[in-house]
């Protein structure tokens, strides 16, 4: 494994050593009730003959239903559709390549398709892989264990050449499944000690510490935290709490949200903070979507930012600098993460390297008008 503190650019000099993220490892997940048809096929990818038998039609009828549905009766088409969904059968134009294990598809699972940083990472990763002769296929896990598990198990049928996650896999069952899949895997967006295979990470713990340092340096002493209730949100909170305590600041409120889908969550949280008696003088929103929503709501409520309330985000989306006031944030270089992930996967796939590489991408504090 390479130097854990190495930067993808190779410019390691004068860079502080990153803090490891103590990522939660979940031993088991709730499993759905067993499906007999699916259980029978779990030892191998379902074939067109399995779908045909289950649907009570011939294999050629299944093929017509999938490729030329207008040639099949609506009732037959519906039976085939139901069985395909139940078994997870994949009809792929590159089926011969997949059967031989020489797939040109790399599966990328992003946490949230709304996020600009995840989009930039997937785009940069795809550019590198396309130049190496591979295609990126993107799915979304939505920070959900159930969706992550479904996505991971879909790989049995897809048989991708490699897998890229904009995040780290916490469920041990899924980690073991990916190891057993026998293809290169790159995780990202956190910095654990024990990645599945390769890692291009950021230290969320350090991100939280940077946030506390910045707000306290601006004279703020009554701090609030708003972020996701699990995963990277918890890691950022841990760093924020630790550094605030070291600097003698008080965290007067912690508001955790289950999901971050849009700016509307930021609107709601800011209204709650203003209506409460916490009298926070600064808020660290551990996600730019939340912070931008809060900035917009502050204007509607007649608050002056940062005089009445300082606001700090994390991510550095393209809208952060365009807001009024502009949003201070901790920048995450999504494109650099994706590009390096693509390079590591291409090196492994083209047999240029066999190393289990673990690399760190530094975060950057961007101070603007909101703090």
C-alpha angles and dihedrals in degrees: 000000000000125000106300092219096051118127118223090236090060091237099126100150116117093001113136117239109260123239114245115242112236093222117196115249113207112205099204140359131218107270125213121241109283118266110213096210092049094042090055090056099043094099091064140011112279115258131213088255090059091053091047093051093047093047094044095239138104124273090247089056090053089050091051092047091054099039104028108017092172089070093059129072116254092244093053091044090054093049091051092046092053093050093046090054092046097049098036091233112178121207106199130178087219093053095131090054091048093050090052091050093243099117120166092200123103114195116221120190115195123195095224129005090207092065115100092205093055090047091051091048094051092045094051092045090050093051092055094046094046089056087054093051100263134115126221119225115193131211133169127234097184092211087289124138090206093052092043090052092049090048094048093048091049086067090073090071097034095050095199123198090236143343133233125192127192087214139020126278111244102179110090092210090058093044090054092046091054092048090051091049087074098217130115114275128193121192123189148171095064136055110227124166093233115047118176092243121321128009137198100181148169125212107245088183090060090046090060092047091051090052093054092046092051097048093046090048087059091057097261118144106163105066134184130198127208121180148113116313094231144024116017092000091063092047091053090048091052092055092043093052094046096050094042089054091049090052095047096248124139124230102215099179138018115194115186122192125202097218137013107209104143146351090274092084088059090053092053096046095049092051089051092050093049091048093050129081095238094105093204113183096198137025128203108206104195090210130048093224090061093044094050091049089051092050091053091047092048090060091050090051092050095246120151112226123237097004095061096026133000116220127200126181137189127229106039100235119192090259094057095082093041097057122103103259095024114242122252108217148161105253122227114194099220094172092055091050093050094044093052091045089054091049093051092048093047091049091052095043093048090045094241091128138012098188124130093231123198116185136174127221111203122234121228130212111226108194114203137155101293094073 
